[in-house]
């Protein structure tokens, strides 16, 4: 299945339907806002439901000439969130501090995980690409768009 951005600045990307994995929470959609004028990047992920204990990781590719991620943000609902500088998909990374925030909405109708950070701190000069993984230990893993692949770049 191919995915496309509806808007080159703020992209809403359709993702596989709920039930495509054994995970207790599925990725419904991903929205990326790469705002140069506000010096921020925001990634919002629509979920089928909030499940505590499911790890949410957003991988960020800021150097499009390098095929892998440079950053990953990992956390759990109602828990700590950590930003890492990474060299590859499987790299544990080195913890970094950049201005920003991460949160889960607890609305049962529209659960959303959200992450915002400073573009300058992350070294984003132009387009940025994202990939999202939900890891539900013992129940499955859900990726968007697919395992270790990025959505098309979103320009600033």
C-alpha positions as CSV (number, residue, x, y, z in Angstrom):
1,X,0.0,0.0,0.0
2,X,1.3,3.4,-0.9
3,X,0.9,6.4,1.4
4,X,0.7,10.1,0.3
5,X,0.8,13.4,2.0
6,X,-2.3,15.4,1.5
7,X,-0.4,18.6,2.2
8,X,3.3,19.2,1.7
9,X,3.6,21.4,4.8
10,X,1.3,19.7,7.2
11,X,0.8,16.1,6.1
12,X,-1.9,13.8,7.1
13,X,-1.0,10.3,6.1
14,X,-3.5,7.4,5.9
15,X,-2.3,4.3,7.6
16,X,-3.4,0.6,7.7
17,X,-6.8,-0.1,9.3
18,X,-7.2,-1.1,12.9
19,X,-6.7,-4.8,13.4
20,X,-3.7,-5.2,11.0
21,X,-1.5,-6.4,13.9
22,X,-2.1,-8.3,17.1
23,X,-1.2,-5.1,19.1
24,X,-3.8,-3.8,21.5
25,X,-3.5,-0.3,20.1
26,X,-3.2,0.4,16.4
27,X,-1.9,3.5,14.5
28,X,-4.8,5.2,12.7
29,X,-3.0,8.2,11.2
30,X,0.1,10.3,11.4
31,X,0.3,14.1,11.0
32,X,3.6,16.0,10.8
33,X,3.9,19.8,11.1
34,X,7.4,21.0,10.1
35,X,7.0,24.7,11.0
36,X,10.1,26.8,10.1
37,X,8.5,30.1,11.2
38,X,7.8,28.7,14.7
39,X,11.1,26.7,14.9
40,X,9.3,23.5,15.8
41,X,8.4,20.1,14.5
42,X,5.3,18.3,15.8
43,X,4.3,14.7,15.2
44,X,0.8,13.6,16.1
45,X,-0.3,10.0,16.0
46,X,-4.0,8.9,16.1
47,X,-4.4,5.7,17.9
48,X,-7.3,3.2,18.1
49,X,-7.1,3.4,21.9
50,X,-4.6,4.3,24.6
51,X,-3.1,1.2,26.2
52,X,-0.8,1.5,29.1
53,X,2.5,-0.4,28.7
54,X,2.6,0.1,24.9
55,X,5.9,1.8,23.9
56,X,5.5,4.6,21.3
57,X,8.6,5.5,19.3
58,X,8.9,8.2,16.6
59,X,11.9,7.9,14.4
60,X,13.0,11.2,12.7
61,X,15.2,11.5,9.5
62,X,16.5,15.0,9.2
63,X,19.3,14.3,6.6
64,X,17.4,12.9,3.6
65,X,20.7,11.9,2.0
66,X,21.2,9.5,4.9
67,X,18.6,6.7,4.7
68,X,18.3,6.0,8.4
69,X,17.0,7.9,11.4
70,X,19.1,10.5,13.3
71,X,16.6,10.8,16.2
72,X,14.1,8.8,18.1
73,X,11.6,9.8,20.8
74,X,10.4,7.0,23.0
75,X,7.9,6.9,25.8
76,X,4.8,5.4,27.3
77,X,1.4,6.8,28.2
78,X,1.6,8.7,31.5
79,X,5.3,8.0,31.8
80,X,8.6,9.5,30.9
81,X,9.6,10.4,27.4
82,X,13.2,10.3,26.2
83,X,14.9,11.8,23.1
84,X,17.9,9.9,21.7
85,X,20.4,10.8,19.0
86,X,20.8,7.6,16.9
87,X,22.9,6.3,14.0
88,X,20.6,3.5,12.8
89,X,17.1,1.9,13.3
90,X,18.5,-0.5,15.9
91,X,20.8,1.9,17.7
92,X,19.9,2.4,21.4
93,X,21.2,6.0,21.0
94,X,22.5,8.7,23.3
95,X,20.1,10.7,25.4
96,X,19.7,14.3,24.4
97,X,17.8,17.3,25.8
98,X,16.0,19.5,23.3
99,X,13.2,21.9,24.2
100,X,9.8,20.3,23.6
101,X,7.0,18.2,25.0
102,X,5.3,14.8,24.6
103,X,1.8,13.8,25.6
104,X,-1.1,11.4,25.3
105,X,-4.7,12.5,25.1
106,X,-6.8,10.2,27.1
107,X,-10.0,10.8,25.1
108,X,-11.5,7.4,24.4
109,X,-13.1,8.8,21.2
110,X,-9.9,10.3,19.7
111,X,-6.7,9.1,21.5
112,X,-3.7,11.0,20.2
113,X,0.0,10.8,21.0
114,X,1.9,14.0,20.3
115,X,5.5,15.1,20.3
116,X,6.9,18.5,19.7
117,X,10.5,19.7,19.6
118,X,12.8,22.5,18.4
119,X,13.9,22.3,14.7
120,X,17.2,24.0,15.4
121,X,18.0,21.7,18.3
122,X,17.4,18.7,16.0
123,X,19.3,20.2,13.1
124,X,16.4,20.3,10.7
125,X,17.1,22.7,7.9
126,X,14.6,21.5,5.3
127,X,12.4,18.5,4.9
128,X,11.9,15.9,7.7
129,X,10.7,12.3,7.5
130,X,9.0,10.3,10.2
131,X,8.3,6.6,11.0
132,X,6.2,5.5,14.0
133,X,6.3,2.2,15.9
134,X,4.0,1.0,18.7
135,X,5.5,-1.9,20.6
136,X,3.1,-3.9,22.6
137,X,5.2,-6.6,24.4
138,X,3.6,-10.0,24.0
139,X,0.9,-8.7,21.6
140,X,2.7,-7.3,18.6
141,X,4.2,-4.3,16.9
142,X,2.5,-1.8,14.6
143,X,4.5,0.4,12.3
144,X,3.5,3.3,10.1
145,X,4.0,3.4,7.2
146,X,5.8,-0.1,7.4
147,X,8.7,-1.5,9.4
148,X,11.8,0.7,9.2
149,X,10.4,2.9,6.4
150,X,9.7,6.6,6.4
151,X,6.8,8.6,5.1
152,X,7.7,11.1,2.4
153,X,9.5,14.2,3.6
154,X,7.5,17.1,4.9
155,X,9.0,20.5,3.9
156,X,9.2,23.4,6.2
